[in-house]
Amino acid sequence: MGALEEANKEIAREFMGVLTNADAVALDRLYAEDFELWTAGSLPFSGRKTRAEAMANAPLVLGMFPTGLEFELVAMTAEGERVAIEAISKGVHASGKAYANHYHFLMRIRGGKIVEFKEYMDTEHARDVFFS
């Protein structure tokens, strides 16, 4: 694996830690100006979001877990500017329900900044915990 892929995997690891710690300042530093977020499904937060929308929603989404949301990295693969991540989340939603989801994230990194982040998950589990 080349230096670019190793550097991008390190950025991906840092990003997952930032999500775990709900660190909006670090998100601002990691996102490129043209950053886009895409989330699978038909949930209220699904679809494509601009950098500004993602930054505005970050405290709301991460705030749904008063004791935090931990991500366990299961596997990571990098090729060029793309990093694929398999992860599992664990946390307790503000409603008191346990939340443990399985994810596949696809991240695209250019010049040390995240330009695109795609989130695939069990949307039915998310709907059950977040909205029932």
BADOZA-163933 format. One record per atom (N, C-alpha, C): residue in one letter; atom name; z, x, y. Coordinates in Angstrom, 2 decimals. Atoms other than C-alpha are relative to their C-alpha. Layout:
code A	site CA	w Z	u X	v Y
...
This chain:
code M	site N	w 0.00	u 0.85	v -1.18
code M	site CA	w 0.00	u 0.00	v 0.00
code M	site C	w 0.00	u 0.89	v 1.23
code G	site N	w 0.13	u -0.80	v -1.21
code G	site CA	w -0.88	u 1.27	v 3.45
code G	site C	w 1.13	u -0.20	v 0.98
code A	site N	w -1.03	u 0.04	v -1.05
code A	site CA	w 1.23	u 1.84	v 6.52
code A	site C	w 0.01	u -1.34	v 0.73
code L	site N	w 0.06	u 1.28	v -0.69
code L	site CA	w 0.00	u -1.37	v 8.17
code L	site C	w 0.72	u -1.08	v -0.80
code E	site N	w -0.63	u 1.02	v 0.84
code E	site CA	w 1.07	u -3.52	v 5.23
code E	site C	w 1.52	u 0.19	v -0.05
code E	site N	w -1.45	u -0.25	v 0.01
code E	site CA	w 4.50	u -1.85	v 5.06
code E	site C	w 0.64	u -0.42	v 1.32
code A	site N	w -0.53	u 0.39	v -1.31
code A	site CA	w 5.02	u -2.34	v 8.81
code A	site C	w 0.04	u -1.52	v 0.13
code N	site N	w 0.04	u 1.46	v -0.09
code N	site CA	w 3.97	u -5.99	v 8.55
code N	site C	w 1.06	u -0.66	v -0.90
code K	site N	w -1.06	u 0.53	v 0.86
code K	site CA	w 6.33	u -6.59	v 5.62
code K	site C	w 1.37	u 0.16	v 0.66
code E	site N	w -1.27	u -0.21	v -0.70
code E	site CA	w 9.17	u -5.14	v 7.70
code E	site C	w 0.18	u -1.05	v 1.11
code I	site N	w -0.05	u 1.05	v -1.02
code I	site CA	w 8.32	u -7.55	v 10.55
code I	site C	w 0.32	u -1.35	v -0.66
code A	site N	w -0.27	u 1.25	v 0.73
code A	site CA	w 8.31	u -10.41	v 8.01
code A	site C	w 1.46	u -0.08	v -0.41
code R	site N	w -1.42	u -0.02	v 0.38
code R	site CA	w 11.75	u -9.37	v 6.72
code R	site C	w 0.88	u -0.25	v 1.23
code E	site N	w -0.76	u 0.21	v -1.24
code E	site CA	w 13.05	u -9.19	v 10.30
code E	site C	w -0.07	u -1.46	v 0.42
code F	site N	w 0.18	u 1.40	v -0.39
code F	site CA	w 11.61	u -12.64	v 11.04
code F	site C	w 0.86	u -0.92	v -0.84
code M	site N	w -0.81	u 0.85	v 0.87
code M	site CA	w 13.33	u -14.19	v 8.02
code M	site C	w 1.48	u 0.14	v 0.35
code G	site N	w -1.37	u -0.19	v -0.46
code G	site CA	w 16.61	u -12.67	v 9.19
code G	site C	w 0.27	u -0.72	v 1.31
code V	site N	w -0.12	u 0.70	v -1.29
code V	site CA	w 16.01	u -14.09	v 12.67
code V	site C	w 0.17	u -1.50	v -0.24
code L	site N	w -0.15	u 1.43	v 0.34
code L	site CA	w 15.56	u -17.56	v 11.14
code L	site C	w 1.40	u -0.28	v -0.54
code T	site N	w -1.34	u 0.17	v 0.57
code T	site CA	w 18.78	u -17.14	v 9.16
code T	site C	w 1.06	u -0.01	v 1.09
code N	site N	w -0.99	u -0.12	v -1.07
code N	site CA	w 20.65	u -16.19	v 12.33
code N	site C	w -0.27	u -0.90	v 1.20
code A	site N	w 0.37	u 0.91	v -1.09
code A	site CA	w 18.94	u -18.82	v 14.55
code A	site C	w -0.07	u 0.72	v 1.34
code D	site N	w 0.07	u -0.86	v -1.18
code D	site CA	w 18.15	u -16.08	v 17.09
code D	site C	w -1.27	u -0.26	v 0.80
code A	site N	w 1.16	u 0.37	v -0.80
code A	site CA	w 15.79	u -17.62	v 19.67
code A	site C	w -0.51	u 1.16	v 0.85
code V	site N	w 0.41	u -1.16	v -0.80
code V	site CA	w 15.74	u -14.41	v 21.77
code V	site C	w -0.90	u 0.92	v -0.83
code A	site N	w 0.81	u -0.84	v 0.88
code A	site CA	w 14.42	u -12.44	v 18.80
code A	site C	w -1.32	u -0.68	v -0.34
code L	site N	w 1.26	u 0.72	v 0.24
code L	site CA	w 11.85	u -15.15	v 18.05
code L	site C	w -0.97	u 0.24	v 1.15
code D	site N	w 0.82	u -0.22	v -1.19
code D	site CA	w 10.56	u -14.79	v 21.60
code D	site C	w -0.63	u 1.38	v -0.03
code R	site N	w 0.49	u -1.37	v 0.08
code R	site CA	w 10.18	u -11.05	v 21.04
code R	site C	w -1.03	u 0.17	v -1.11
code L	site N	w 0.89	u -0.15	v 1.16
code L	site CA	w 8.43	u -11.42	v 17.66
code L	site C	w -1.31	u -0.77	v 0.13
code Y	site N	w 1.20	u 0.83	v -0.10
code Y	site CA	w 5.92	u -14.14	v 18.61
code Y	site C	w -1.00	u 0.60	v 0.99
code A	site N	w 1.09	u -0.39	v -0.91
code A	site CA	w 2.57	u -13.11	v 20.11
code A	site C	w -0.20	u -1.12	v 1.03
code E	site N	w 0.26	u 1.01	v -1.04
code E	site CA	w 1.47	u -14.93	v 23.26
code E	site C	w -0.83	u -1.16	v -0.54
code D	site N	w 0.86	u 1.04	v 0.57
code D	site CA	w -1.12	u -16.84	v 21.20
code D	site C	w 0.51	u -0.50	v -1.35
code F	site N	w -0.63	u 0.43	v 1.25
code F	site CA	w 1.31	u -17.62	v 18.36
code F	site C	w -0.25	u -1.48	v -0.28
code E	site N	w 0.09	u 1.39	v 0.45
code E	site CA	w 0.73	u -20.80	v 16.34
code E	site C	w 0.82	u -0.17	v -1.27
code L	site N	w -0.80	u 0.38	v 1.16
code L	site CA	w 3.03	u -22.49	v 13.84
code L	site C	w -0.65	u -1.22	v -0.64
code W	site N	w 0.49	u 1.17	v 0.72
code W	site CA	w 1.78	u -24.86	v 11.16
code W	site C	w 0.97	u -0.30	v -1.12
code T	site N	w -0.93	u 0.44	v 1.05
code T	site CA	w 4.10	u -26.86	v 8.89
code T	site C	w -0.67	u -1.12	v -0.79
code A	site N	w 0.63	u 0.98	v 0.89
code A	site CA	w 2.87	u -28.85	v 5.89
code A	site C	w 0.66	u -1.36	v 0.11
code G	site N	w -0.56	u 1.33	v 0.17
code G	site CA	w 3.36	u -32.56	v 5.42
code G	site C	w -0.19	u -0.95	v 1.16
code S	site N	w 0.08	u 1.05	v -1.03
code S	site CA	w 3.86	u -35.65	v 7.54
code S	site C	w 1.37	u -0.27	v 0.61
code L	site N	w -1.32	u 0.10	v -0.63
code L	site CA	w 7.37	u -34.99	v 8.81
code L	site C	w -0.16	u 0.04	v 1.51
code P	site N	w 0.14	u -0.04	v -1.46
code P	site CA	w 8.07	u -35.35	v 12.54
code P	site C	w -0.31	u 1.39	v 0.57
code F	site N	w 0.27	u -1.35	v -0.50
code F	site CA	w 7.88	u -31.56	v 12.90
code F	site C	w -1.19	u 0.67	v -0.71
code S	site N	w 1.18	u -0.54	v 0.69
code S	site CA	w 4.78	u -31.12	v 10.67
code S	site C	w -1.17	u 0.16	v 0.97
code G	site N	w 1.21	u -0.19	v -0.79
code G	site CA	w 1.41	u -30.02	v 11.98
code G	site C	w 0.01	u 1.32	v 0.74
code R	site N	w 0.20	u -1.24	v -0.75
code R	site CA	w 0.27	u -27.33	v 14.39
code R	site C	w 0.76	u -0.05	v 1.32
code K	site N	w -0.77	u -0.11	v -1.24
code K	site CA	w 2.48	u -26.17	v 17.25
code K	site C	w -0.39	u 1.30	v 0.72
code T	site N	w 0.26	u -1.19	v -0.81
code T	site CA	w 1.79	u -23.75	v 20.09
code T	site C	w 1.27	u 0.85	v 0.07
code R	site N	w -1.16	u -0.87	v -0.19
code R	site CA	w 4.10	u -20.87	v 20.92
code R	site C	w 1.08	u -0.73	v 0.80
code A	site N	w -0.96	u 0.69	v -0.86
code A	site CA	w 5.74	u -22.92	v 23.68
code A	site C	w 0.71	u -1.12	v -0.76
code E	site N	w -0.60	u 1.09	v 0.78
code E	site CA	w 6.30	u -25.89	v 21.35
code E	site C	w 0.94	u 0.56	v -1.08
code A	site N	w -0.85	u -0.61	v 1.03
code A	site CA	w 7.67	u -23.65	v 18.58
code A	site C	w 1.29	u 0.53	v 0.61
code M	site N	w -1.21	u -0.53	v -0.66
code M	site CA	w 10.08	u -21.96	v 21.00
code M	site C	w 0.91	u -1.14	v 0.45
code A	site N	w -0.81	u 1.14	v -0.46
code A	site CA	w 11.23	u -25.31	v 22.41
code A	site C	w 0.69	u -0.70	v -1.18
code N	site N	w -0.56	u 0.70	v 1.16
code N	site CA	w 11.81	u -26.76	v 18.92
code N	site C	w 0.94	u 0.86	v -0.84
code A	site N	w -0.80	u -0.90	v 0.84
code A	site CA	w 13.49	u -23.69	v 17.38
code A	site C	w 1.49	u -0.33	v 0.04
code P	site N	w -1.44	u 0.31	v -0.01
code P	site CA	w 17.03	u -24.48	v 18.61
code P	site C	w 0.31	u -1.35	v -0.65
code L	site N	w -0.23	u 1.32	v 0.59
code L	site CA	w 16.66	u -28.12	v 17.50
code L	site C	w -0.04	u 0.08	v -1.53
code V	site N	w 0.15	u -0.10	v 1.45
code V	site CA	w 15.44	u -27.27	v 13.99
code V	site C	w 1.14	u 0.82	v -0.59
code L	site N	w -1.05	u -0.87	v 0.53
code L	site CA	w 17.87	u -24.41	v 13.44
code L	site C	w 1.39	u -0.59	v 0.25
code G	site N	w -1.27	u 0.65	v -0.31
code G	site CA	w 20.66	u -26.45	v 15.04
code G	site C	w 0.38	u -1.10	v -0.97
code M	site N	w -0.31	u 1.03	v 1.00
code M	site CA	w 20.41	u -28.99	v 12.21
code M	site C	w 0.94	u 0.53	v -1.07
code F	site N	w -0.86	u -0.63	v 1.01
code F	site CA	w 22.48	u -26.52	v 10.16
code F	site C	w 1.16	u 0.70	v 0.70
code P	site N	w -1.12	u -0.55	v -0.77
code P	site CA	w 25.85	u -25.99	v 11.89
code P	site C	w 0.59	u 1.28	v -0.59
code T	site N	w -0.55	u -1.21	v 0.62
code T	site CA	w 26.93	u -23.35	v 9.37
code T	site C	w -1.11	u 1.00	v -0.35
code G	site N	w 1.12	u -0.91	v 0.22
code G	site CA	w 23.48	u -21.71	v 9.28
code G	site C	w -0.86	u -0.40	v -1.18
code L	site N	w 0.95	u 0.21	v 1.09
code L	site CA	w 20.49	u -21.75	v 6.97
code L	site C	w -0.42	u 1.38	v -0.48
code E	site N	w 0.27	u -1.32	v 0.56
code E	site CA	w 20.16	u -18.75	v 4.70
code E	site C	w -1.30	u -0.02	v -0.79
code F	site N	w 1.24	u -0.13	v 0.75
code F	site CA	w 16.81	u -17.60	v 3.32
code F	site C	w 0.11	u 1.17	v -0.97
code E	site N	w 0.07	u -1.04	v 1.02
code E	site CA	w 16.56	u -15.66	v 0.07
code E	site C	w -1.48	u 0.31	v -0.22
code L	site N	w 1.38	u -0.40	v 0.24
code L	site CA	w 13.31	u -13.69	v -0.21
code L	site C	w -0.18	u 0.23	v -1.49
code V	site N	w 0.26	u -0.10	v 1.43
code V	site CA	w 11.95	u -14.08	v -3.74
code V	site C	w -1.09	u 1.04	v -0.25
code A	site N	w 1.12	u -0.94	v 0.15
code A	site CA	w 8.68	u -12.15	v -3.35
code A	site C	w -0.76	u 0.09	v 1.30
code M	site N	w 0.78	u -0.21	v -1.21
code M	site CA	w 6.47	u -10.72	v -0.65
code M	site C	w -1.22	u 0.85	v -0.36
code T	site N	w 1.24	u -0.73	v 0.23
code T	site CA	w 2.85	u -9.54	v -0.73
code T	site C	w -0.70	u 0.15	v 1.35
code A	site N	w 0.69	u -0.25	v -1.26
code A	site CA	w 0.93	u -7.95	v 2.13
code A	site C	w -1.39	u 0.57	v -0.26
code E	site N	w 1.36	u -0.53	v 0.01
code E	site CA	w -2.76	u -7.33	v 2.65
code E	site C	w -0.53	u -0.08	v 1.42
code G	site N	w 0.47	u 0.00	v -1.38
code G	site CA	w -4.05	u -6.27	v 6.04
code G	site C	w 1.02	u -0.62	v 0.92
code E	site N	w -0.91	u 0.63	v -0.97
code E	site CA	w -2.58	u -8.49	v 8.73
code E	site C	w 0.73	u -1.21	v -0.58
code R	site N	w -0.62	u 1.17	v 0.62
code R	site CA	w -1.43	u -11.18	v 6.26
code R	site C	w 1.16	u 0.39	v -0.91
code V	site N	w -1.16	u -0.18	v 0.87
code V	site CA	w 1.98	u -11.37	v 4.59
code V	site C	w 0.34	u -1.35	v -0.60
code A	site N	w -0.37	u 1.21	v 0.73
code A	site CA	w 2.74	u -13.98	v 1.93
code A	site C	w 1.44	u 0.16	v -0.47
code I	site N	w -1.43	u -0.07	v 0.32
code I	site CA	w 6.41	u -14.79	v 1.35
code I	site C	w 0.38	u -1.22	v -0.83
code E	site N	w -0.64	u 1.07	v 0.75
code E	site CA	w 8.10	u -16.84	v -1.35
code E	site C	w 1.48	u 0.08	v 0.32
code A	site N	w -1.40	u 0.00	v -0.39
code A	site CA	w 11.59	u -17.90	v -0.30
code A	site C	w 0.69	u -1.29	v -0.42
code I	site N	w -0.84	u 1.15	v 0.28
code I	site CA	w 14.43	u -20.27	v -1.03
code I	site C	w 1.04	u -0.08	v 1.12
code S	site N	w -1.02	u 0.17	v -1.03
code S	site CA	w 16.69	u -21.73	v 1.65
code S	site C	w 1.22	u -0.67	v -0.59
code K	site N	w -1.25	u 0.64	v 0.40
code K	site CA	w 20.30	u -22.73	v 1.26
code K	site C	w 0.82	u -0.26	v 1.26
code G	site N	w -0.83	u 0.34	v -1.14
code G	site CA	w 22.43	u -24.55	v 3.77
code G	site C	w 0.52	u -1.42	v -0.13
code V	site N	w -0.53	u 1.36	v -0.05
code V	site CA	w 24.29	u -27.71	v 4.67
code V	site C	w -0.48	u -0.62	v 1.30
code H	site N	w 0.53	u 0.72	v -1.15
code H	site CA	w 22.57	u -30.15	v 7.00
code H	site C	w 1.16	u -0.62	v 0.79
code A	site N	w -1.02	u 0.62	v -0.85
code A	site CA	w 24.51	u -31.69	v 9.90
code A	site C	w 0.53	u -1.30	v -0.58
code S	site N	w -0.43	u 1.25	v 0.65
code S	site CA	w 24.68	u -34.90	v 7.83
code S	site C	w 0.99	u 0.26	v -1.13
code G	site N	w -0.88	u -0.35	v 1.11
code G	site CA	w 26.70	u -33.02	v 5.20
code G	site C	w -0.75	u 0.18	v -1.31
code K	site N	w 0.79	u -0.15	v 1.22
code K	site CA	w 23.87	u -33.04	v 2.65
code K	site C	w -0.38	u 1.47	v -0.23
code A	site N	w 0.44	u -1.34	v 0.37
code A	site CA	w 23.09	u -29.83	v 0.79
code A	site C	w -1.51	u 0.08	v 0.15
code Y	site N	w 1.43	u -0.23	v -0.16
code Y	site CA	w 19.68	u -28.40	v 1.59
code Y	site C	w -0.36	u 1.30	v -0.69
code A	site N	w 0.49	u -1.17	v 0.73
code A	site CA	w 17.94	u -26.01	v -0.79
code A	site C	w -1.47	u -0.24	v -0.26
code N	site N	w 1.43	u 0.23	v 0.12
code N	site CA	w 14.19	u -25.84	v -0.38
code N	site C	w -0.70	u 1.25	v -0.49
code H	site N	w 0.85	u -1.10	v 0.44
code H	site CA	w 11.47	u -23.68	v -1.89
code H	site C	w -1.21	u 0.06	v 0.92
code Y	site N	w 1.05	u -0.18	v -0.99
code Y	site CA	w 8.84	u -22.23	v 0.42
code Y	site C	w -1.04	u 1.02	v -0.44
code H	site N	w 0.98	u -1.08	v -0.06
code H	site CA	w 5.65	u -20.31	v 0.61
code H	site C	w -0.37	u 0.08	v 1.48
code F	site N	w 0.36	u -0.25	v -1.39
code F	site CA	w 5.14	u -18.82	v 4.06
code F	site C	w -1.19	u 0.94	v 0.01
code L	site N	w 1.10	u -0.94	v -0.22
code L	site CA	w 1.93	u -17.18	v 5.20
code L	site C	w 0.04	u 0.39	v 1.46
code M	site N	w -0.16	u -0.55	v -1.34
code M	site CA	w 2.28	u -14.96	v 8.23
code M	site C	w -1.17	u 0.93	v 0.29
code R	site N	w 1.04	u -0.94	v -0.44
code R	site CA	w -0.44	u -13.20	v 10.18
code R	site C	w 0.56	u 0.78	v 1.18
code I	site N	w -0.60	u -0.89	v -0.99
code I	site CA	w 0.61	u -10.21	v 12.26
code I	site C	w -1.09	u 0.88	v 0.60
code R	site N	w 0.97	u -0.85	v -0.70
code R	site CA	w -1.46	u -8.40	v 14.88
code R	site C	w 0.75	u 0.81	v 1.05
code G	site N	w -0.64	u -0.86	v -1.01
code G	site CA	w -0.23	u -5.43	v 16.89
code G	site C	w 1.50	u -0.11	v 0.03
code G	site N	w -1.45	u 0.08	v 0.07
code G	site CA	w 3.33	u -5.83	v 15.68
code G	site C	w 0.60	u -1.33	v 0.42
code K	site N	w -0.46	u 1.33	v -0.41
code K	site CA	w 3.55	u -9.49	v 16.77
code K	site C	w -0.55	u -1.05	v -0.97
code I	site N	w 0.42	u 1.08	v 0.88
code I	site CA	w 3.36	u -12.67	v 14.70
code I	site C	w -0.93	u -0.93	v 0.79
code V	site N	w 0.96	u 0.87	v -0.68
code V	site CA	w 0.24	u -14.62	v 15.67
code V	site C	w -0.14	u -1.36	v -0.68
code E	site N	w 0.09	u 1.27	v 0.71
code E	site CA	w 0.36	u -17.31	v 12.99
code E	site C	w 1.05	u -0.04	v -1.10
code F	site N	w -1.00	u 0.20	v 1.05
code F	site CA	w 3.02	u -18.72	v 10.68
code F	site C	w -0.26	u -1.36	v -0.62
code K	site N	w 0.22	u 1.24	v 0.73
code K	site CA	w 2.25	u -21.34	v 8.01
code K	site C	w 1.15	u -0.21	v -0.97
code E	site N	w -1.18	u 0.33	v 0.81
code E	site CA	w 5.07	u -23.10	v 6.20
code E	site C	w -0.35	u -1.11	v -0.99
code Y	site N	w 0.21	u 0.95	v 1.08
code Y	site CA	w 4.57	u -24.82	v 2.85
code Y	site C	w 1.35	u -0.18	v -0.70
code M	site N	w -1.31	u 0.26	v 0.61
code M	site CA	w 7.64	u -26.51	v 1.31
code M	site C	w -0.02	u -1.34	v -0.72
code D	site N	w -0.19	u 1.30	v 0.62
code D	site CA	w 8.92	u -29.48	v -0.67
code D	site C	w 0.35	u -0.98	v 1.13
code T	site N	w -0.21	u 0.87	v -1.16
code T	site CA	w 8.47	u -32.00	v 2.14
code T	site C	w 0.81	u -1.24	v -0.36
code E	site N	w -0.80	u 1.17	v 0.39
code E	site CA	w 10.04	u -34.85	v 0.13
code E	site C	w 1.49	u 0.34	v 0.02
code H	site N	w -1.41	u -0.42	v -0.08
code H	site CA	w 13.28	u -32.88	v -0.20
code H	site C	w 0.43	u 0.06	v 1.46
code A	site N	w -0.32	u -0.09	v -1.44
code A	site CA	w 13.19	u -32.15	v 3.54
code A	site C	w 0.18	u -1.39	v 0.59
code R	site N	w -0.10	u 1.37	v -0.52
code R	site CA	w 12.56	u -35.83	v 4.32
code R	site C	w 1.31	u -0.65	v -0.44
code D	site N	w -1.21	u 0.60	v 0.53
code D	site CA	w 15.43	u -36.90	v 2.08
code D	site C	w 1.25	u 0.51	v 0.73
code V	site N	w -1.19	u -0.58	v -0.64
code V	site CA	w 17.93	u -34.51	v 3.68
code V	site C	w 0.01	u -0.27	v 1.50
code F	site N	w 0.04	u 0.09	v -1.46
code F	site CA	w 16.77	u -34.69	v 7.30
code F	site C	w -0.05	u -1.42	v 0.54
code F	site N	w 0.31	u 1.29	v -0.60
code F	site CA	w 15.78	u -38.33	v 7.71
code F	site C	w 0.47	u -1.23	v -0.79
code S	site N	w -0.44	u 1.20	v 0.73
code S	site CA	w 17.46	u -40.57	v 5.12
code S	site C	w 1.44	u -0.33	v 0.33
